[in-house]
Amino acid sequence: MDVFTAISQRSSARAYKVTPVEEDKLNKILEAARLSPSSSNRQEWKFIVVKNKETRKKLANAAFGQSFIGEAPVVIVACGTESKSIMACGQPAHTVDVSIACAFIILQAYELGLGTCWIGAFNEDETKKILNIPEHVRVVAMTPVGYPNQPPTKKSRKRLDQIVCFEKYE
Ligand SMILES: Cc1cc2nc3c(=O)[nH]c(=O)nc-3n(C[C@H](O)[C@H](O)[C@H](O)COP(=O)(O)O)c2cc1C
């Protein structure tokens, strides 16, 4: 599968089979995160792999009851371990770095036939308590990982001419 096929065909999965995720597939997904770029190549991140059923349920509760999170056999919680670093452009490095890694995770998972769903709606304090995450570490996102139990959804996107301009902002 080429990159554009993965980008254009993947969609968020919000229903999962109980089928476990093979270890080699999980490792490949985590490798995709490890190899992703980061600001000054600092790699200030940690990816917590959660398989424990009770913990997954707790994470689903921390994500305001999005129960499909707990139904997937694996949840990856993506954290920035150095949240103070601000890039010259004014953006916090950890948010950008961890988001790129999550995008790579999602695309790699898709190539392997696995579904994911970027989760941004969660209570960070609750998530940190559940996973024993230190105070200074920030939770940027989480995603369930598993075999989708739903057909892919059709993409709804703005047209290119609505989001692209040339030479100057229009
Ligand atoms: C930053 C971010 C936060 C998101 N948070 C959630 C979430 O908490 N729950 C959810 O079901 N989907 C969440 N999504 C998924 C989006 O709703 C989804 O990507 C978007 O509707 C486009 O659909 P697609 O992923 O199927 O292409 C999030 C996506 C992003 C990028």
Backbone and ligand atoms as CSV (ligand in chain L), in Angstrom:
chain,resi,resn,atom,element,x,y,z
A,1,MET,N,N,0.849,-1.199,0.000
A,1,MET,CA,C,0.000,0.000,0.000
A,1,MET,C,C,0.889,1.256,0.000
A,2,ASP,N,N,0.613,2.185,-0.925
A,2,ASP,CA,C,1.419,3.403,-0.889
A,2,ASP,C,C,0.807,4.401,0.106
A,3,VAL,N,N,1.592,5.429,0.413
A,3,VAL,CA,C,1.197,6.366,1.478
A,3,VAL,C,C,-0.134,7.047,1.146
A,4,PHE,N,N,-0.289,7.470,-0.123
A,4,PHE,CA,C,-1.521,8.195,-0.456
A,4,PHE,C,C,-2.752,7.303,-0.354
A,5,THR,N,N,-2.592,6.041,-0.661
A,5,THR,CA,C,-3.729,5.112,-0.506
A,5,THR,C,C,-4.146,5.053,0.961
A,6,ALA,N,N,-3.163,4.956,1.834
A,6,ALA,CA,C,-3.486,4.918,3.271
A,6,ALA,C,C,-4.148,6.224,3.710
A,7,ILE,N,N,-3.602,7.340,3.261
A,7,ILE,CA,C,-4.163,8.643,3.649
A,7,ILE,C,C,-5.602,8.782,3.152
A,8,SER,N,N,-5.825,8.377,1.913
A,8,SER,CA,C,-7.146,8.626,1.323
A,8,SER,C,C,-8.202,7.606,1.753
A,9,GLN,N,N,-7.752,6.401,2.127
A,9,GLN,CA,C,-8.754,5.367,2.445
A,9,GLN,C,C,-9.041,5.187,3.932
A,10,ARG,N,N,-8.133,5.580,4.802
A,10,ARG,CA,C,-8.357,5.335,6.228
A,10,ARG,C,C,-9.513,6.207,6.745
A,11,SER,N,N,-10.184,5.695,7.745
A,11,SER,CA,C,-11.179,6.512,8.441
A,11,SER,C,C,-11.172,6.078,9.891
A,12,SER,N,N,-11.703,6.933,10.743
A,12,SER,CA,C,-11.713,6.627,12.172
A,12,SER,C,C,-12.597,5.415,12.444
A,13,ALA,N,N,-12.111,4.494,13.254
A,13,ALA,CA,C,-12.904,3.315,13.629
A,13,ALA,C,C,-13.456,3.520,15.037
A,14,ARG,N,N,-14.759,3.352,15.169
A,14,ARG,CA,C,-15.389,3.544,16.482
A,14,ARG,C,C,-16.121,2.291,16.934
A,15,ALA,N,N,-15.765,1.156,16.327
A,15,ALA,CA,C,-16.253,-0.162,16.765
A,15,ALA,C,C,-15.153,-1.165,16.449
A,16,TYR,N,N,-14.882,-2.038,17.415
A,16,TYR,CA,C,-13.738,-2.943,17.271
A,16,TYR,C,C,-14.113,-4.380,17.578
A,17,LYS,N,N,-13.436,-5.310,16.869
A,17,LYS,CA,C,-13.559,-6.739,17.179
A,17,LYS,C,C,-12.691,-7.038,18.402
A,18,VAL,N,N,-12.998,-8.140,19.071
A,18,VAL,CA,C,-12.177,-8.503,20.241
A,18,VAL,C,C,-10.847,-9.157,19.830
A,19,THR,N,N,-10.738,-9.508,18.556
A,19,THR,CA,C,-9.513,-10.131,18.029
A,19,THR,C,C,-8.270,-9.376,18.515
A,20,PRO,N,N,-7.322,-10.089,19.128
A,20,PRO,CA,C,-6.117,-9.382,19.595
A,20,PRO,C,C,-5.271,-8.845,18.437
A,21,VAL,N,N,-4.490,-7.841,18.742
A,21,VAL,CA,C,-3.550,-7.301,17.756
A,21,VAL,C,C,-2.250,-8.106,17.871
A,22,GLU,N,N,-1.777,-8.629,16.747
A,22,GLU,CA,C,-0.545,-9.420,16.749
A,22,GLU,C,C,0.625,-8.551,17.225
A,23,GLU,N,N,1.537,-9.173,17.975
A,23,GLU,CA,C,2.679,-8.436,18.541
A,23,GLU,C,C,3.548,-7.799,17.459
A,24,ASP,N,N,3.761,-8.544,16.343
A,24,ASP,CA,C,4.617,-7.958,15.297
A,24,ASP,C,C,3.966,-6.724,14.670
A,25,LYS,N,N,2.641,-6.740,14.575
A,25,LYS,CA,C,1.938,-5.562,14.035
A,25,LYS,C,C,2.030,-4.393,15.020
A,26,LEU,N,N,1.828,-4.703,16.294
A,26,LEU,CA,C,1.905,-3.651,17.317
A,26,LEU,C,C,3.307,-3.036,17.325
A,27,ASN,N,N,4.314,-3.888,17.221
A,27,ASN,CA,C,5.693,-3.382,17.208
A,27,ASN,C,C,5.946,-2.491,16.000
A,28,LYS,N,N,5.379,-2.867,14.870
A,28,LYS,CA,C,5.587,-2.056,13.659
A,28,LYS,C,C,4.933,-0.674,13.822
A,29,ILE,N,N,3.777,-0.666,14.444
A,29,ILE,CA,C,3.079,0.600,14.700
A,29,ILE,C,C,3.921,1.491,15.626
A,30,LEU,N,N,4.482,0.873,16.654
A,30,LEU,CA,C,5.300,1.638,17.602
A,30,LEU,C,C,6.605,2.101,16.950
A,31,GLU,N,N,7.132,1.276,16.039
A,31,GLU,CA,C,8.324,1.670,15.273
A,31,GLU,C,C,8.020,2.904,14.421
A,32,ALA,N,N,6.820,2.950,13.869
A,32,ALA,CA,C,6.428,4.115,13.059
A,32,ALA,C,C,6.478,5.383,13.916
A,33,ALA,N,N,6.046,5.256,15.167
A,33,ALA,CA,C,6.122,6.407,16.089
A,33,ALA,C,C,7.581,6.746,16.371
A,34,ARG,N,N,8.371,5.737,16.638
A,34,ARG,CA,C,9.781,5.948,16.987
A,34,ARG,C,C,10.543,6.645,15.865
A,35,LEU,N,N,10.197,6.315,14.617
A,35,LEU,CA,C,10.932,6.844,13.462
A,35,LEU,C,C,10.403,8.194,12.986
A,36,SER,N,N,9.351,8.676,13.600
A,36,SER,CA,C,8.759,9.929,13.114
A,36,SER,C,C,9.640,11.120,13.509
A,37,PRO,N,N,9.518,12.213,12.770
A,37,PRO,CA,C,10.386,13.358,13.051
A,37,PRO,C,C,9.939,14.121,14.296
A,38,SER,N,N,10.888,14.830,14.898
A,38,SER,CA,C,10.531,15.676,16.050
A,38,SER,C,C,11.429,16.910,16.050
A,39,SER,N,N,10.980,17.924,16.751
A,39,SER,CA,C,11.712,19.182,16.813
A,39,SER,C,C,13.131,18.937,17.348
A,40,SER,N,N,14.129,19.339,16.587
A,40,SER,CA,C,15.562,19.115,16.908
A,40,SER,C,C,15.857,17.642,17.214
A,41,ASN,N,N,15.047,16.779,16.718
A,41,ASN,CA,C,15.179,15.321,16.911
A,41,ASN,C,C,15.240,14.955,18.396
A,42,ARG,N,N,14.491,15.710,19.223
A,42,ARG,CA,C,14.592,15.485,20.680
A,42,ARG,C,C,13.853,14.233,21.143
A,43,GLN,N,N,12.820,13.866,20.439
A,43,GLN,CA,C,12.092,12.614,20.765
A,43,GLN,C,C,11.629,12.566,22.219
A,44,GLU,N,N,11.121,13.708,22.677
A,44,GLU,CA,C,10.680,13.802,24.078
A,44,GLU,C,C,9.255,13.277,24.187
A,45,TRP,N,N,9.125,11.977,24.072
A,45,TRP,CA,C,7.795,11.396,24.067
A,45,TRP,C,C,7.784,10.027,24.713
A,46,LYS,N,N,6.610,9.592,25.061
A,46,LYS,CA,C,6.432,8.241,25.619
A,46,LYS,C,C,5.076,7.748,25.133
A,47,PHE,N,N,5.071,6.500,24.679
A,47,PHE,CA,C,3.832,5.905,24.175
A,47,PHE,C,C,3.460,4.747,25.106
A,48,ILE,N,N,2.368,4.900,25.799
A,48,ILE,CA,C,1.963,3.880,26.769
A,48,ILE,C,C,0.986,2.924,26.079
A,49,VAL,N,N,1.366,1.660,26.044
A,49,VAL,CA,C,0.531,0.633,25.405
A,49,VAL,C,C,-0.309,-0.029,26.493
A,50,VAL,N,N,-1.600,0.095,26.372
A,50,VAL,CA,C,-2.495,-0.459,27.393
A,50,VAL,C,C,-3.301,-1.609,26.794
A,51,LYS,N,N,-3.149,-2.787,27.413
A,51,LYS,CA,C,-3.929,-3.950,26.980
A,51,LYS,C,C,-4.903,-4.394,28.075
A,52,ASN,N,N,-4.579,-4.064,29.291
A,52,ASN,CA,C,-5.411,-4.502,30.421
A,52,ASN,C,C,-6.851,-3.991,30.260
A,53,LYS,N,N,-7.800,-4.925,30.346
A,53,LYS,CA,C,-9.197,-4.589,30.052
A,53,LYS,C,C,-9.760,-3.525,31.000
A,54,GLU,N,N,-9.461,-3.700,32.291
A,54,GLU,CA,C,-9.969,-2.746,33.289
A,54,GLU,C,C,-9.397,-1.348,33.029
A,55,THR,N,N,-8.109,-1.312,32.725
A,55,THR,CA,C,-7.469,-0.008,32.468
A,55,THR,C,C,-8.064,0.628,31.215
A,56,ARG,N,N,-8.322,-0.188,30.205
A,56,ARG,CA,C,-8.920,0.350,28.970
A,56,ARG,C,C,-10.290,0.952,29.260
A,57,LYS,N,N,-11.037,0.268,30.124
A,57,LYS,CA,C,-12.371,0.788,30.479
A,57,LYS,C,C,-12.239,2.115,31.220
A,58,LYS,N,N,-11.259,2.184,32.103
A,58,LYS,CA,C,-11.038,3.432,32.849
A,58,LYS,C,C,-10.675,4.570,31.891
A,59,LEU,N,N,-9.849,4.231,30.885
A,59,LEU,CA,C,-9.472,5.256,29.902
A,59,LEU,C,C,-10.693,5.729,29.119
A,60,ALA,N,N,-11.573,4.785,28.790
A,60,ALA,CA,C,-12.804,5.154,28.077
A,60,ALA,C,C,-13.644,6.107,28.932
A,61,ASN,N,N,-13.680,5.839,30.229
A,61,ASN,CA,C,-14.412,6.741,31.125
A,61,ASN,C,C,-13.760,8.115,31.192
A,62,ALA,N,N,-12.407,8.107,31.216
A,62,ALA,CA,C,-11.687,9.389,31.250
A,62,ALA,C,C,-11.898,10.161,29.950
A,63,ALA,N,N,-12.264,9.428,28.897
A,63,ALA,CA,C,-12.552,10.064,27.606
A,63,ALA,C,C,-14.065,10.296,27.481
A,64,PHE,N,N,-14.649,10.702,28.588
A,64,PHE,CA,C,-16.068,11.079,28.629
A,64,PHE,C,C,-16.981,9.980,28.103
A,65,GLY,N,N,-16.622,8.735,28.462
A,65,GLY,CA,C,-17.511,7.612,28.171
A,65,GLY,C,C,-17.521,7.148,26.724
A,66,GLN,N,N,-16.460,7.454,25.975
A,66,GLN,CA,C,-16.393,6.936,24.592
A,66,GLN,C,C,-16.028,5.448,24.682
A,67,SER,N,N,-17.063,4.628,24.825
A,67,SER,CA,C,-16.862,3.237,25.230
A,67,SER,C,C,-16.065,2.404,24.222
A,68,PHE,N,N,-16.090,2.804,22.940
A,68,PHE,CA,C,-15.344,2.019,21.938
A,68,PHE,C,C,-13.845,1.979,22.247
A,69,ILE,N,N,-13.376,2.968,22.985
A,69,ILE,CA,C,-11.951,2.989,23.338
A,69,ILE,C,C,-11.605,1.743,24.160
A,70,GLY,N,N,-12.493,1.407,25.085
A,70,GLY,CA,C,-12.264,0.246,25.939
A,70,GLY,C,C,-12.508,-1.078,25.231
A,71,GLU,N,N,-13.252,-1.028,24.130
A,71,GLU,CA,C,-13.559,-2.270,23.396
A,71,GLU,C,C,-12.381,-2.741,22.546
A,72,ALA,N,N,-11.552,-1.814,22.123
A,72,ALA,CA,C,-10.385,-2.206,21.313
A,72,ALA,C,C,-9.387,-2.954,22.196
A,73,PRO,N,N,-8.695,-3.947,21.639
A,73,PRO,CA,C,-7.768,-4.741,22.463
A,73,PRO,C,C,-6.542,-3.972,22.951
A,74,VAL,N,N,-6.235,-2.866,22.258
A,74,VAL,CA,C,-5.062,-2.062,22.634
A,74,VAL,C,C,-5.448,-0.588,22.608
A,75,VAL,N,N,-4.949,0.143,23.590
A,75,VAL,CA,C,-5.055,1.606,23.527
A,75,VAL,C,C,-3.639,2.158,23.668
A,76,ILE,N,N,-3.282,3.061,22.766
A,76,ILE,CA,C,-1.978,3.732,22.882
A,76,ILE,C,C,-2.230,5.161,23.368
A,77,VAL,N,N,-1.555,5.493,24.463
A,77,VAL,CA,C,-1.671,6.840,25.026
A,77,VAL,C,C,-0.345,7.554,24.757
A,78,ALA,N,N,-0.428,8.666,24.030
A,78,ALA,CA,C,0.777,9.348,23.549
A,78,ALA,C,C,1.054,10.589,24.386
A,79,CYS,N,N,2.252,10.634,24.963
A,79,CYS,CA,C,2.595,11.701,25.911
A,79,CYS,C,C,3.819,12.478,25.453
A,80,GLY,N,N,3.849,13.746,25.804
A,80,GLY,CA,C,5.038,14.580,25.633
A,80,GLY,C,C,5.733,14.677,26.984
A,81,THR,N,N,7.019,14.331,27.007
A,81,THR,CA,C,7.716,14.260,28.303
A,81,THR,C,C,8.441,15.555,28.656
A,82,GLU,N,N,8.481,16.483,27.686
A,82,GLU,CA,C,9.120,17.789,27.947
A,82,GLU,C,C,8.193,18.860,27.402
A,83,SER,N,N,7.332,19.353,28.262
A,83,SER,CA,C,6.260,20.211,27.754
A,83,SER,C,C,6.605,21.697,27.765
A,84,LYS,N,N,7.791,22.046,28.265
A,84,LYS,CA,C,8.128,23.482,28.401
A,84,LYS,C,C,8.731,24.063,27.120
A,85,SER,N,N,9.235,23.199,26.229
A,85,SER,CA,C,9.954,23.683,25.061
A,85,SER,C,C,9.003,24.304,24.026
A,86,ILE,N,N,9.245,25.592,23.767
A,86,ILE,CA,C,8.451,26.310,22.753
A,86,ILE,C,C,9.356,26.580,21.558
A,87,MET,N,N,8.892,26.237,20.388
A,87,MET,CA,C,9.702,26.465,19.189
A,87,MET,C,C,9.719,27.953,18.840
A,88,ALA,N,N,10.693,28.348,17.999
A,88,ALA,CA,C,10.822,29.757,17.604
A,88,ALA,C,C,9.531,30.288,16.985
A,89,CYS,N,N,8.756,29.417,16.397
A,89,CYS,CA,C,7.493,29.843,15.765
A,89,CYS,C,C,6.385,30.057,16.799
A,90,GLY,N,N,6.669,29.738,18.056
A,90,GLY,CA,C,5.691,29.976,19.106
A,90,GLY,C,C,4.852,28.763,19.470
A,91,GLN,N,N,4.988,27.705,18.714
A,91,GLN,CA,C,4.200,26.499,18.997
A,91,GLN,C,C,4.926,25.612,20.014
A,92,PRO,N,N,4.196,24.987,20.934
A,92,PRO,CA,C,4.843,24.041,21.840
A,92,PRO,C,C,5.329,22.812,21.064
A,93,ALA,N,N,6.622,22.477,21.243
A,93,ALA,CA,C,7.208,21.382,20.459
A,93,ALA,C,C,6.514,20.051,20.748
A,94,HIS,N,N,6.190,19.803,22.010
A,94,HIS,CA,C,5.680,18.460,22.334
A,94,HIS,C,C,4.339,18.173,21.661
A,95,THR,N,N,3.500,19.179,21.539
A,95,THR,CA,C,2.189,18.960,20.915
A,95,THR,C,C,2.367,18.586,19.445
A,96,VAL,N,N,3.268,19.328,18.792
A,96,VAL,CA,C,3.500,19.071,17.367
A,96,VAL,C,C,4.175,17.703,17.188
A,97,ASP,N,N,5.236,17.463,17.963
A,97,ASP,CA,C,6.003,16.212,17.817
A,97,ASP,C,C,5.123,14.979,18.048
A,98,VAL,N,N,4.389,15.014,19.137
A,98,VAL,CA,C,3.577,13.831,19.477
A,98,VAL,C,C,2.435,13.659,18.469
A,99,SER,N,N,1.929,14.769,17.967
A,99,SER,CA,C,0.855,14.673,16.970
A,99,SER,C,C,1.361,14.037,15.677
A,100,ILE,N,N,2.574,14.402,15.284
A,100,ILE,CA,C,3.142,13.778,14.074
A,100,ILE,C,C,3.289,12.272,14.302
A,101,ALA,N,N,3.824,11.906,15.448
A,101,ALA,CA,C,4.007,10.475,15.749
A,101,ALA,C,C,2.661,9.743,15.733
A,102,CYS,N,N,1.630,10.395,16.246
A,102,CYS,CA,C,0.297,9.769,16.258
A,102,CYS,C,C,-0.225,9.599,14.827
A,103,ALA,N,N,0.054,10.576,13.983
A,103,ALA,CA,C,-0.378,10.458,12.584
A,103,ALA,C,C,0.323,9.269,11.921
A,104,PHE,N,N,1.603,9.111,12.230
A,104,PHE,CA,C,2.342,7.967,11.672
A,104,PHE,C,C,1.775,6.647,12.206
A,105,ILE,N,N,1.454,6.629,13.483
A,105,ILE,CA,C,0.850,5.425,14.102
A,105,ILE,C,C,-0.429,5.041,13.353
A,106,ILE,N,N,-1.247,6.041,13.128
A,106,ILE,CA,C,-2.561,5.824,12.513
A,106,ILE,C,C,-2.431,5.287,11.074
A,107,LEU,N,N,-1.493,5.868,10.336
A,107,LEU,CA,C,-1.314,5.421,8.949
A,107,LEU,C,C,-0.692,4.025,8.893
A,108,GLN,N,N,0.295,3.780,9.763
A,108,GLN,CA,C,0.919,2.451,9.776
A,108,GLN,C,C,-0.106,1.389,10.175
A,109,ALA,N,N,-0.929,1.721,11.159
A,109,ALA,CA,C,-1.957,0.775,11.603
A,109,ALA,C,C,-2.888,0.444,10.439
A,110,TYR,N,N,-3.247,1.468,9.687
A,110,TYR,CA,C,-4.167,1.239,8.569
A,110,TYR,C,C,-3.562,0.278,7.551
A,111,GLU,N,N,-2.283,0.473,7.262
A,111,GLU,CA,C,-1.636,-0.403,6.283
A,111,GLU,C,C,-1.677,-1.858,6.747
A,112,LEU,N,N,-1.679,-2.054,8.059
A,112,LEU,CA,C,-1.678,-3.405,8.624
A,112,LEU,C,C,-3.097,-3.954,8.826
A,113,GLY,N,N,-4.079,-3.201,8.353
A,113,GLY,CA,C,-5.469,-3.656,8.453
A,113,GLY,C,C,-6.124,-3.323,9.778
A,114,LEU,N,N,-5.456,-2.467,10.541
A,114,LEU,CA,C,-5.975,-2.137,11.873
A,114,LEU,C,C,-6.642,-0.764,11.883
A,115,GLY,N,N,-7.647,-0.643,12.725
A,115,GLY,CA,C,-8.353,0.622,12.867
A,115,GLY,C,C,-7.818,1.406,14.052
A,116,THR,N,N,-8.005,2.707,13.967
A,116,THR,CA,C,-7.620,3.611,15.051
A,116,THR,C,C,-8.637,4.739,15.096
A,117,CYS,N,N,-8.585,5.526,16.139
A,117,CYS,CA,C,-9.386,6.753,16.187
A,117,CYS,C,C,-8.665,7.731,17.102
A,118,TRP,N,N,-8.202,8.795,16.532
A,118,TRP,CA,C,-7.531,9.830,17.336
A,118,TRP,C,C,-8.508,10.314,18.403
A,119,ILE,N,N,-8.096,10.270,19.637
A,119,ILE,CA,C,-8.954,10.745,20.722
A,119,ILE,C,C,-8.323,11.986,21.358
A,120,GLY,N,N,-9.042,13.086,21.221
A,120,GLY,CA,C,-8.593,14.334,21.842
A,120,GLY,C,C,-9.508,14.749,22.981
A,121,ALA,N,N,-10.674,14.140,23.036
A,121,ALA,CA,C,-11.640,14.475,24.099
A,121,ALA,C,C,-11.435,13.524,25.273
A,122,PHE,N,N,-10.566,13.939,26.179
A,122,PHE,CA,C,-10.352,13.159,27.398
A,122,PHE,C,C,-9.938,14.111,28.511
A,123,ASN,N,N,-10.154,13.656,29.730
A,123,ASN,CA,C,-9.740,14.449,30.881
A,123,ASN,C,C,-8.286,14.080,31.181
A,124,GLU,N,N,-7.405,15.037,31.029
A,124,GLU,CA,C,-5.979,14.725,31.157
A,124,GLU,C,C,-5.617,14.290,32.588
A,125,ASP,N,N,-6.130,15.009,33.570
A,125,ASP,CA,C,-5.779,14.664,34.969
A,125,ASP,C,C,-6.200,13.236,35.302
A,126,GLU,N,N,-7.418,12.894,34.888
A,126,GLU,CA,C,-7.926,11.546,35.149
A,126,GLU,C,C,-7.048,10.493,34.444
A,127,THR,N,N,-6.702,10.781,33.194
A,127,THR,CA,C,-5.859,9.858,32.410
A,127,THR,C,C,-4.514,9.670,33.091
A,128,LYS,N,N,-3.947,10.770,33.584
A,128,LYS,CA,C,-2.640,10.695,34.242
A,128,LYS,C,C,-2.710,9.860,35.521
A,129,LYS,N,N,-3.820,10.025,36.252
A,129,LYS,CA,C,-3.996,9.233,37.491
A,129,LYS,C,C,-4.065,7.741,37.162
A,130,ILE,N,N,-4.844,7.401,36.159
A,130,ILE,CA,C,-5.046,5.979,35.788
A,130,ILE,C,C,-3.723,5.315,35.424
A,131,LEU,N,N,-2.868,6.063,34.725
A,131,LEU,CA,C,-1.641,5.462,34.166
A,131,LEU,C,C,-0.380,5.847,34.932
A,132,ASN,N,N,-0.565,6.522,36.081
A,132,ASN,CA,C,0.593,6.881,36.898
A,132,ASN,C,C,1.577,7.779,36.133
A,133,ILE,N,N,1.038,8.693,35.367
A,133,ILE,CA,C,1.870,9.588,34.551
A,133,ILE,C,C,2.326,10.768,35.418
A,134,PRO,N,N,3.631,11.059,35.425
A,134,PRO,CA,C,4.127,12.154,36.273
A,134,PRO,C,C,3.516,13.509,35.897
A,135,GLU,N,N,3.512,14.375,36.907
A,135,GLU,CA,C,2.939,15.722,36.795
A,135,GLU,C,C,3.401,16.492,35.541
A,136,HIS,N,N,4.745,16.498,35.285
A,136,HIS,CA,C,5.288,17.346,34.220
A,136,HIS,C,C,5.009,16.795,32.811
A,137,VAL,N,N,4.547,15.565,32.725
A,137,VAL,CA,C,4.294,14.946,31.414
A,137,VAL,C,C,2.886,15.325,30.946
A,138,ARG,N,N,2.748,15.610,29.652
A,138,ARG,CA,C,1.441,15.970,29.106
A,138,ARG,C,C,0.916,14.848,28.214
A,139,VAL,N,N,-0.366,14.592,28.345
A,139,VAL,CA,C,-1.004,13.598,27.469
A,139,VAL,C,C,-1.561,14.350,26.261
A,140,VAL,N,N,-1.052,14.018,25.083
A,140,VAL,CA,C,-1.463,14.748,23.880
A,140,VAL,C,C,-2.663,14.082,23.214
A,141,ALA,N,N,-2.636,12.767,23.164
A,141,ALA,CA,C,-3.709,12.040,22.468
A,141,ALA,C,C,-3.704,10.585,22.901
A,142,MET,N,N,-4.770,9.919,22.597
A,142,MET,CA,C,-4.772,8.457,22.726
A,142,MET,C,C,-5.506,7.891,21.517
A,143,THR,N,N,-5.234,6.634,21.239
A,143,THR,CA,C,-5.999,5.974,20.178
A,143,THR,C,C,-6.217,4.500,20.507
A,144,PRO,N,N,-7.433,4.034,20.312
A,144,PRO,CA,C,-7.633,2.588,20.343
A,144,PRO,C,C,-6.978,1.991,19.095
A,145,VAL,N,N,-6.544,0.756,19.202
A,145,VAL,CA,C,-5.990,0.031,18.047
A,145,VAL,C,C,-6.604,-1.365,18.035
A,146,GLY,N,N,-7.186,-1.727,16.917
A,146,GLY,CA,C,-7.785,-3.057,16.817
A,146,GLY,C,C,-8.400,-3.247,15.450
A,147,TYR,N,N,-8.935,-4.438,15.239
A,147,TYR,CA,C,-9.585,-4.703,13.947
A,147,TYR,C,C,-10.958,-4.051,13.946
A,148,PRO,N,N,-11.222,-3.200,12.958
A,148,PRO,CA,C,-12.501,-2.480,12.924
A,148,PRO,C,C,-13.684,-3.428,12.778
A,149,ASN,N,N,-14.741,-3.104,13.459
A,149,ASN,CA,C,-15.986,-3.877,13.358
A,149,ASN,C,C,-17.066,-3.001,12.734
A,150,GLN,N,N,-16.685,-2.297,11.709
A,150,GLN,CA,C,-17.601,-1.384,11.001
A,150,GLN,C,C,-17.050,-1.165,9.598
A,151,PRO,N,N,-17.922,-0.852,8.658
A,151,PRO,CA,C,-17.398,-0.517,7.327
A,151,PRO,C,C,-16.717,0.847,7.379
A,152,PRO,N,N,-15.751,1.097,6.479
A,152,PRO,CA,C,-15.114,2.415,6.477
A,152,PRO,C,C,-16.132,3.503,6.189
A,153,THR,N,N,-15.964,4.662,6.830
A,153,THR,CA,C,-16.915,5.762,6.564
A,153,THR,C,C,-16.388,6.617,5.411
A,154,LYS,N,N,-17.336,7.229,4.722
A,154,LYS,CA,C,-16.966,8.058,3.570
A,154,LYS,C,C,-16.361,9.364,4.071
A,155,LYS,N,N,-15.336,9.823,3.411
A,155,LYS,CA,C,-14.676,11.054,3.837
A,155,LYS,C,C,-15.504,12.277,3.502
A,156,SER,N,N,-15.568,13.198,4.450
A,156,SER,CA,C,-16.200,14.479,4.193
A,156,SER,C,C,-15.127,15.543,4.417
A,157,ARG,N,N,-14.729,16.186,3.375
A,157,ARG,CA,C,-13.646,17.167,3.468
A,157,ARG,C,C,-13.970,18.396,2.633
A,158,LYS,N,N,-13.402,19.531,3.044
A,158,LYS,CA,C,-13.507,20.732,2.220
A,158,LYS,C,C,-12.789,20.489,0.895
A,159,ARG,N,N,-13.173,21.258,-0.106
A,159,ARG,CA,C,-12.466,21.159,-1.395
A,159,ARG,C,C,-11.096,21.809,-1.277
A,160,LEU,N,N,-10.194,21.414,-2.136
A,160,LEU,CA,C,-8.833,21.953,-2.113
A,160,LEU,C,C,-8.832,23.478,-2.281
A,161,ASP,N,N,-9.704,23.991,-3.183
A,161,ASP,CA,C,-9.685,25.441,-3.428
A,161,ASP,C,C,-10.220,26.243,-2.235
A,162,GLN,N,N,-10.829,25.554,-1.267
A,162,GLN,CA,C,-11.292,26.245,-0.055
A,162,GLN,C,C,-10.180,26.373,0.987
A,163,ILE,N,N,-9.154,25.563,0.843
A,163,ILE,CA,C,-8.139,25.526,1.899
A,163,ILE,C,C,-6.719,25.846,1.415
A,164,VAL,N,N,-6.590,26.049,0.121
A,164,VAL,CA,C,-5.265,26.351,-0.429
A,164,VAL,C,C,-5.322,27.690,-1.138
A,165,CYS,N,N,-4.298,28.527,-0.914
A,165,CYS,CA,C,-4.156,29.721,-1.736
A,165,CYS,C,C,-2.693,29.807,-2.148
A,166,PHE,N,N,-2.416,30.680,-3.071
A,166,PHE,CA,C,-1.063,30.718,-3.627
A,166,PHE,C,C,-0.429,32.087,-3.451
A,167,GLU,N,N,0.796,32.057,-3.099
A,167,GLU,CA,C,1.664,33.237,-2.964
A,167,GLU,C,C,1.333,34.112,-1.755
A,168,LYS,N,N,0.049,34.393,-1.505
A,168,LYS,CA,C,-0.318,35.188,-0.331
A,168,LYS,C,C,-1.588,34.621,0.283
A,169,TYR,N,N,-1.809,34.968,1.567
A,169,TYR,CA,C,-3.030,34.504,2.241
A,169,TYR,C,C,-4.250,35.154,1.604
A,170,GLU,N,N,-5.185,34.349,1.280
A,170,GLU,CA,C,-6.443,34.903,0.718
A,170,GLU,C,C,-7.600,34.343,1.509
L,1,LIG,C1,C,-7.168,16.337,17.295
L,1,LIG,C2,C,-8.282,15.345,17.060
L,1,LIG,C3,C,-9.117,14.997,18.105
L,1,LIG,C4,C,-10.135,14.042,17.915
L,1,LIG,N1,N,-10.883,13.624,18.985
L,1,LIG,C5,C,-11.809,12.652,18.790
L,1,LIG,C6,C,-12.513,12.109,19.898
L,1,LIG,O1,O,-12.303,12.435,21.057
L,1,LIG,N2,N,-13.455,11.151,19.644
L,1,LIG,C7,C,-13.714,10.698,18.379
L,1,LIG,O2,O,-14.557,9.819,18.232
L,1,LIG,N3,N,-13.040,11.178,17.315
L,1,LIG,C8,C,-12.087,12.131,17.491
L,1,LIG,N4,N,-11.357,12.571,16.431
L,1,LIG,C9,C,-11.583,12.010,15.087
L,1,LIG,C10,C,-12.231,13.015,14.129
L,1,LIG,O3,O,-13.573,13.217,14.491
L,1,LIG,C11,C,-12.096,12.471,12.712
L,1,LIG,O4,O,-10.739,12.302,12.388
L,1,LIG,C12,C,-12.728,13.399,11.683
L,1,LIG,O5,O,-14.122,13.481,11.874
L,1,LIG,C13,C,-12.482,12.933,10.245
L,1,LIG,O6,O,-12.965,11.615,10.066
L,1,LIG,P1,P,-12.007,10.416,9.637
L,1,LIG,O7,O,-10.942,10.269,10.700
L,1,LIG,O8,O,-12.900,9.223,9.613
L,1,LIG,O9,O,-11.398,10.723,8.320
L,1,LIG,C14,C,-10.342,13.482,16.620
L,1,LIG,C15,C,-9.469,13.838,15.577
L,1,LIG,C16,C,-8.441,14.729,15.803
L,1,LIG,C17,C,-7.482,15.027,14.666
